[in-house]
Amino acid sequence: ARPDLVAEFAAKVAERWDLPALSDAIRASQQERLTVRAAVAQGIPPRWNHGETMGEEVRWYRGQGSYNDWAFAHTPDPQGRD
């Protein structure tokens, strides 16, 4: 509905960021993460908690899946639907 604003925003984006370089950097980062994921899928999964020793109690969550899935699995449903 406002092509003038779209053009203005597009110009500001182009002025601020090098979109082709940003796109290349994002794709390279994604490829690196896929490579790491494939590597850690072999053998024992790493524990990503910083400064932790094996067997130590962990007071924060940094595991597989999202925090919300983990946290809300341990929280009663206020509507009683658990």
ZADO-1210 file (C-alpha; in nm, 4 decimals, padded with zeros to 6 digits):
<atoms>
<atom x="00.0000" y="00.0000" z="00.0000" code="ALA" pos="1"/>
<atom x="00.3029" y="00.2344" z="00.0501" code="ARG" pos="2"/>
<atom x="00.5573" y="00.1754" z="-00.2286" code="PRO" pos="3"/>
<atom x="00.7305" y="00.4999" z="-00.1317" code="ASP" pos="4"/>
<atom x="00.8086" y="00.3612" z="00.2164" code="LEU" pos="5"/>
<atom x="00.9144" y="00.0253" z="00.0737" code="VAL" pos="6"/>
<atom x="01.1595" y="00.2029" z="-00.1585" code="ALA" pos="7"/>
<atom x="01.2893" y="00.4178" z="00.1262" code="GLU" pos="8"/>
<atom x="01.3436" y="00.1160" z="00.3523" code="PHE" pos="9"/>
<atom x="01.5094" y="-00.0799" z="00.0702" code="ALA" pos="10"/>
<atom x="01.7478" y="00.2101" z="00.0074" code="ALA" pos="11"/>
<atom x="01.8365" y="00.2305" z="00.3788" code="LYS" pos="12"/>
<atom x="01.9000" y="-00.1447" z="00.3922" code="VAL" pos="13"/>
<atom x="02.1220" y="-00.1317" z="00.0824" code="ALA" pos="14"/>
<atom x="02.3082" y="00.1657" z="00.2297" code="GLU" pos="15"/>
<atom x="02.3697" y="-00.0051" z="00.5627" code="ARG" pos="16"/>
<atom x="02.4424" y="-00.3669" z="00.4627" code="TRP" pos="17"/>
<atom x="02.6227" y="-00.5409" z="00.1792" code="ASP" pos="18"/>
<atom x="02.3448" y="-00.7937" z="00.1147" code="LEU" pos="19"/>
<atom x="02.5394" y="-01.0256" z="-00.1207" code="PRO" pos="20"/>
<atom x="02.8284" y="-01.0452" z="00.1287" code="ALA" pos="21"/>
<atom x="02.5842" y="-01.0978" z="00.4167" code="LEU" pos="22"/>
<atom x="02.4089" y="-01.3744" z="00.2253" code="SER" pos="23"/>
<atom x="02.7446" y="-01.5434" z="00.1520" code="ASP" pos="24"/>
<atom x="02.8448" y="-01.5212" z="00.5191" code="ALA" pos="25"/>
<atom x="02.5117" y="-01.6706" z="00.6312" code="ILE" pos="26"/>
<atom x="02.5420" y="-01.9609" z="00.3882" code="ARG" pos="27"/>
<atom x="02.9015" y="-02.0283" z="00.4980" code="ALA" pos="28"/>
<atom x="02.7946" y="-02.0242" z="00.8642" code="SER" pos="29"/>
<atom x="02.5084" y="-02.2641" z="00.7926" code="GLN" pos="30"/>
<atom x="02.7452" y="-02.5010" z="00.6122" code="GLN" pos="31"/>
<atom x="02.9921" y="-02.4899" z="00.9028" code="GLU" pos="32"/>
<atom x="02.7139" y="-02.5699" z="01.1503" code="ARG" pos="33"/>
<atom x="02.5922" y="-02.8599" z="00.9353" code="LEU" pos="34"/>
<atom x="02.9480" y="-02.9938" z="00.9257" code="THR" pos="35"/>
<atom x="02.9786" y="-02.9676" z="01.3049" code="VAL" pos="36"/>
<atom x="02.6366" y="-03.1316" z="01.3501" code="ARG" pos="37"/>
<atom x="02.7416" y="-03.4245" z="01.1299" code="ALA" pos="38"/>
<atom x="03.0688" y="-03.4590" z="01.3216" code="ALA" pos="39"/>
<atom x="02.9134" y="-03.4575" z="01.6702" code="VAL" pos="40"/>
<atom x="02.6503" y="-03.7086" z="01.5591" code="ALA" pos="41"/>
<atom x="02.9328" y="-03.9626" z="01.5663" code="GLN" pos="42"/>
<atom x="03.0042" y="-04.1032" z="01.9114" code="GLY" pos="43"/>
<atom x="02.9186" y="-03.9391" z="02.2434" code="ILE" pos="44"/>
<atom x="02.7266" y="-03.6105" z="02.2112" code="PRO" pos="45"/>
<atom x="02.9200" y="-03.3178" z="02.3582" code="PRO" pos="46"/>
<atom x="02.7977" y="-03.1334" z="02.6648" code="ARG" pos="47"/>
<atom x="02.7891" y="-02.7645" z="02.5877" code="TRP" pos="48"/>
<atom x="02.7699" y="-02.6317" z="02.9433" code="ASN" pos="49"/>
<atom x="03.0695" y="-02.4097" z="03.0112" code="HIS" pos="50"/>
<atom x="03.3004" y="-02.4976" z="03.2966" code="GLY" pos="51"/>
<atom x="03.1136" y="-02.8161" z="03.3812" code="GLU" pos="52"/>
<atom x="03.2752" y="-03.1445" z="03.4776" code="THR" pos="53"/>
<atom x="03.1101" y="-03.4802" z="03.4132" code="MET" pos="54"/>
<atom x="02.8746" y="-03.5809" z="03.6948" code="GLY" pos="55"/>
<atom x="02.8434" y="-03.2265" z="03.8267" code="GLU" pos="56"/>
<atom x="02.4932" y="-03.0910" z="03.8911" code="GLU" pos="57"/>
<atom x="02.3904" y="-02.8474" z="03.6200" code="VAL" pos="58"/>
<atom x="02.1890" y="-02.5440" z="03.7311" code="ARG" pos="59"/>
<atom x="02.1010" y="-02.4236" z="03.3841" code="TRP" pos="60"/>
<atom x="01.9610" y="-02.5845" z="03.0731" code="TYR" pos="61"/>
<atom x="02.1500" y="-02.6040" z="02.7468" code="ARG" pos="62"/>
<atom x="02.0395" y="-02.9328" z="02.5999" code="GLY" pos="63"/>
<atom x="01.8775" y="-03.0771" z="02.2943" code="GLN" pos="64"/>
<atom x="01.5533" y="-02.9122" z="02.1849" code="GLY" pos="65"/>
<atom x="01.4244" y="-02.5795" z="02.3004" code="SER" pos="66"/>
<atom x="01.4291" y="-02.4460" z="02.6538" code="TYR" pos="67"/>
<atom x="01.0518" y="-02.3977" z="02.6461" code="ASN" pos="68"/>
<atom x="00.9915" y="-02.7637" z="02.5590" code="ASP" pos="69"/>
<atom x="01.2080" y="-02.8638" z="02.8531" code="TRP" pos="70"/>
<atom x="01.0764" y="-02.6047" z="03.0986" code="ALA" pos="71"/>
<atom x="00.7091" y="-02.6477" z="03.0223" code="PHE" pos="72"/>
<atom x="00.7351" y="-03.0254" z="03.0382" code="ALA" pos="73"/>
<atom x="00.7969" y="-02.9741" z="03.4120" code="HIS" pos="74"/>
<atom x="00.5285" y="-02.7107" z="03.4650" code="THR" pos="75"/>
<atom x="00.1657" y="-02.8026" z="03.5353" code="PRO" pos="76"/>
<atom x="-00.0803" y="-02.6764" z="03.2754" code="ASP" pos="77"/>
<atom x="-00.2850" y="-02.3957" z="03.4380" code="PRO" pos="78"/>
<atom x="-00.5882" y="-02.5178" z="03.2433" code="GLN" pos="79"/>
<atom x="-00.5468" y="-02.8687" z="03.3872" code="GLY" pos="80"/>
<atom x="-00.4773" y="-03.0270" z="03.0479" code="ARG" pos="81"/>
<atom x="-00.1586" y="-03.2095" z="03.1395" code="ASP" pos="82"/>
</atoms>
